[in-house]
Amino acid sequence: MRAIDAGLLICHECHQLNPLDPSLARQYCSRCGGVVHARRPNSLARTWALLLTATVLYIPANLLPIMTVNSLGKGQSDTIMSGVLELVHLGMLPIAAVVFIASILVPTFKLVGIALLLYSIQRHQPMSARQRILVFRFIEWIGRWSMLDIFVIAILVAVVNFGSLASIEPGLGAMAFASVVILTMLAALTFDPRLIWDNTESHFDHE
């Protein structure tokens, strides 16, 4: 049984359970005073908007240089994929694998996973609640690894700074990639996981 079936609403701020009062147009939490909703308003629409924006930025994030290495007056720009290939060429296979997984596979899995979850809920696709919650938890779990490339670049920019001898500068690709990571994190936060159970147990339309 869902909390809403028992006449209870949860506060998103302090997680206090509040009894549902149908006579009120807007309810407030009895503990913290925050507005409580049966479901987050426009959750699917907001998640779709963030996801589509992240998908658009994912293209320049992979095509534009993510960083430029300047050495003895010469600069070499690398995209994410060219950096992976350079690491492979240098024989650093474990590092190349980590960068490829964190910077290519993880963002792709997040974009595809969130899109699949939203589509299955909106179109009432035959996915069980268990399958949907596993996809959602996987998306949340892999999200922490998405910023690995940005952290590495930030450390290199701070450490490798020898004036005209050697320096590393972040590229536009890094900004686009960081935007993709942030937008997918926000998409996961704006998505209301309770819609997973509504979609499998009832036919309420929350849009």
C-alpha positions as CSV (number, residue, x, y, z in Angstrom):
1,M,0.0,0.0,0.0
2,R,1.2,3.5,-0.8
3,A,1.2,6.3,1.7
4,I,-1.3,8.3,-0.4
5,D,-3.7,5.3,-0.2
6,A,-3.4,5.5,3.6
7,G,-4.2,9.3,3.5
8,L,-0.6,10.4,4.2
9,L,1.6,13.0,2.6
10,I,5.4,13.2,3.1
11,C,7.2,16.4,3.4
12,H,10.1,16.8,1.0
13,E,12.0,19.0,3.5
14,C,11.9,17.1,6.8
15,H,10.2,13.8,5.7
16,Q,7.4,14.2,8.2
17,L,4.3,12.2,7.4
18,N,1.2,14.5,7.4
19,P,-2.5,13.3,7.2
20,L,-4.2,14.3,3.9
21,D,-6.9,16.9,4.2
22,P,-9.0,16.9,1.0
23,S,-10.7,20.2,2.0
24,L,-7.4,22.2,1.7
25,A,-6.2,23.4,-1.7
26,R,-2.6,23.6,-0.3
27,Q,-1.2,21.8,2.7
28,Y,1.7,22.6,4.9
29,C,3.9,20.3,6.9
30,S,3.0,20.2,10.6
31,R,6.7,20.1,11.6
32,C,8.6,22.5,9.3
33,G,5.8,24.4,7.6
34,G,6.9,23.5,4.1
35,V,4.4,22.9,1.3
36,V,3.5,19.2,0.9
37,H,2.3,17.5,-2.3
38,A,1.0,14.1,-3.1
39,R,3.5,14.1,-5.9
40,R,6.1,16.7,-7.0
41,P,4.3,19.1,-9.4
42,N,5.4,18.7,-13.0
43,S,8.1,16.2,-12.1
44,L,8.1,14.4,-15.4
45,A,8.1,17.6,-17.5
46,R,11.0,19.1,-15.5
47,T,13.0,15.9,-15.7
48,W,12.5,15.8,-19.5
49,A,13.6,19.4,-19.9
50,L,16.8,18.8,-17.9
51,L,17.4,15.5,-19.7
52,L,17.0,17.0,-23.2
53,T,19.2,20.0,-22.4
54,A,21.9,17.6,-21.1
55,T,21.6,15.5,-24.3
56,V,22.1,18.5,-26.5
57,L,25.2,19.6,-24.5
58,Y,26.6,16.0,-24.6
59,I,27.5,16.5,-28.3
60,P,29.9,19.5,-27.8
61,A,31.1,17.8,-24.6
62,N,32.6,15.0,-26.8
63,L,33.5,17.0,-29.9
64,L,35.2,20.1,-28.3
65,P,38.6,20.0,-26.6
66,I,38.3,19.2,-23.0
67,M,41.8,20.5,-22.2
68,T,44.8,22.0,-23.9
69,V,48.4,21.0,-22.8
70,N,50.9,23.8,-23.5
71,S,54.6,22.6,-23.5
72,L,57.5,24.8,-24.7
73,G,55.2,27.1,-26.6
74,K,53.3,24.4,-28.4
75,G,49.8,23.5,-27.5
76,Q,47.9,20.2,-28.0
77,S,44.2,20.0,-27.5
78,D,42.4,16.8,-26.7
79,T,38.8,15.7,-26.6
80,I,37.7,13.1,-24.2
81,M,38.0,10.3,-26.8
82,S,41.3,11.5,-28.2
83,G,42.6,11.6,-24.6
84,V,41.6,8.0,-24.1
85,L,43.3,7.0,-27.3
86,E,46.4,8.8,-26.3
87,L,46.5,7.0,-23.0
88,V,46.1,3.7,-24.8
89,H,48.9,4.7,-27.2
90,L,51.1,5.4,-24.2
91,G,50.3,2.0,-22.7
92,M,48.3,3.3,-19.8
93,L,45.4,0.9,-20.3
94,P,44.0,0.9,-16.8
95,I,43.8,4.7,-16.7
96,A,42.4,4.8,-20.2
97,A,39.7,2.3,-19.1
98,V,38.8,4.4,-16.0
99,V,38.5,7.6,-18.1
100,F,36.5,5.9,-20.8
101,I,34.1,4.4,-18.3
102,A,33.7,7.6,-16.2
103,S,33.5,10.1,-19.1
104,I,31.9,8.1,-21.9
105,L,29.9,5.2,-20.6
106,V,28.6,6.7,-17.3
107,P,27.0,9.8,-18.9
108,T,25.6,7.7,-21.7
109,F,24.1,5.2,-19.2
110,K,22.6,8.1,-17.2
111,L,21.0,9.8,-20.3
112,V,19.6,6.5,-21.7
113,G,18.5,5.2,-18.2
114,I,16.6,8.4,-17.3
115,A,15.0,8.5,-20.8
116,L,14.0,4.9,-20.5
117,L,12.5,5.4,-17.1
118,L,10.5,8.4,-18.1
119,Y,9.3,6.8,-21.3
120,S,8.2,3.6,-19.5
121,I,6.2,5.6,-17.0
122,Q,4.5,8.0,-19.4
123,R,3.7,5.4,-22.0
124,H,2.8,2.7,-19.5
125,Q,5.4,0.3,-20.9
126,P,5.5,-3.3,-19.5
127,M,8.3,-2.7,-16.9
128,S,7.7,-3.9,-13.4
129,A,8.2,-1.5,-10.5
130,R,11.2,-3.6,-9.4
131,Q,12.9,-3.1,-12.8
132,R,12.2,0.6,-12.7
133,I,13.5,1.1,-9.2
134,L,16.6,-0.8,-10.1
135,V,17.2,1.5,-13.1
136,F,16.7,4.6,-10.8
137,R,19.0,3.3,-8.1
138,F,21.7,2.5,-10.7
139,I,21.4,6.0,-12.1
140,E,21.8,7.5,-8.6
141,W,24.8,5.2,-7.9
142,I,26.8,5.9,-11.0
143,G,26.2,9.6,-10.8
144,R,29.0,10.1,-8.3
145,W,31.6,9.0,-10.8
146,S,30.6,11.4,-13.6
147,M,32.8,14.3,-12.4
148,L,36.0,12.3,-12.5
149,D,37.3,14.0,-15.7
150,I,36.5,17.5,-14.3
151,F,38.3,16.7,-11.0
152,V,41.4,15.5,-12.9
153,I,41.5,18.6,-15.1
154,A,41.0,20.9,-12.1
155,I,43.9,19.2,-10.3
156,L,46.1,19.3,-13.4
157,V,45.4,23.0,-14.0
158,A,46.4,23.8,-10.4
159,V,49.5,21.6,-10.3
160,V,50.9,21.9,-13.9
161,N,51.6,25.6,-14.2
162,F,55.2,26.4,-15.1
163,G,54.6,29.5,-17.2
164,S,55.9,29.2,-20.8
165,L,57.4,25.8,-20.1
166,A,54.3,23.9,-19.4
167,S,50.7,24.5,-18.5
168,I,47.2,23.0,-18.8
169,E,44.1,24.9,-19.7
170,P,40.5,23.6,-19.5
171,G,38.6,23.7,-22.9
172,L,35.0,24.4,-23.8
173,G,34.4,20.7,-23.8
174,A,35.1,20.6,-20.1
175,M,32.5,23.3,-19.5
176,A,29.9,21.4,-21.6
177,F,30.8,18.1,-19.9
178,A,30.4,19.6,-16.4
179,S,27.0,21.0,-17.5
180,V,25.9,17.6,-18.7
181,V,26.9,16.1,-15.3
182,I,25.1,18.8,-13.3
183,L,22.0,18.6,-15.5
184,T,21.7,14.8,-15.2
185,M,22.1,15.1,-11.4
186,L,19.3,17.6,-11.3
187,A,17.2,15.4,-13.5
188,A,17.6,12.6,-11.1
189,L,16.7,14.9,-8.2
190,T,13.6,16.4,-9.9
191,F,12.2,13.0,-10.8
192,D,9.7,11.7,-8.3
193,P,10.4,8.0,-7.7
194,R,6.9,7.6,-6.3
195,L,5.6,7.8,-9.8
196,I,7.1,4.4,-10.4
197,W,4.7,2.8,-8.0
198,D,1.7,4.9,-9.1
199,N,2.3,3.8,-12.7
200,T,2.2,0.1,-11.8
201,E,-0.5,0.1,-9.2
202,S,-3.0,2.6,-10.5
203,H,-3.9,4.6,-13.6
204,F,-3.7,8.1,-12.1
205,D,-2.5,10.7,-14.4
206,H,0.1,12.9,-12.6
207,E,0.9,15.1,-15.6
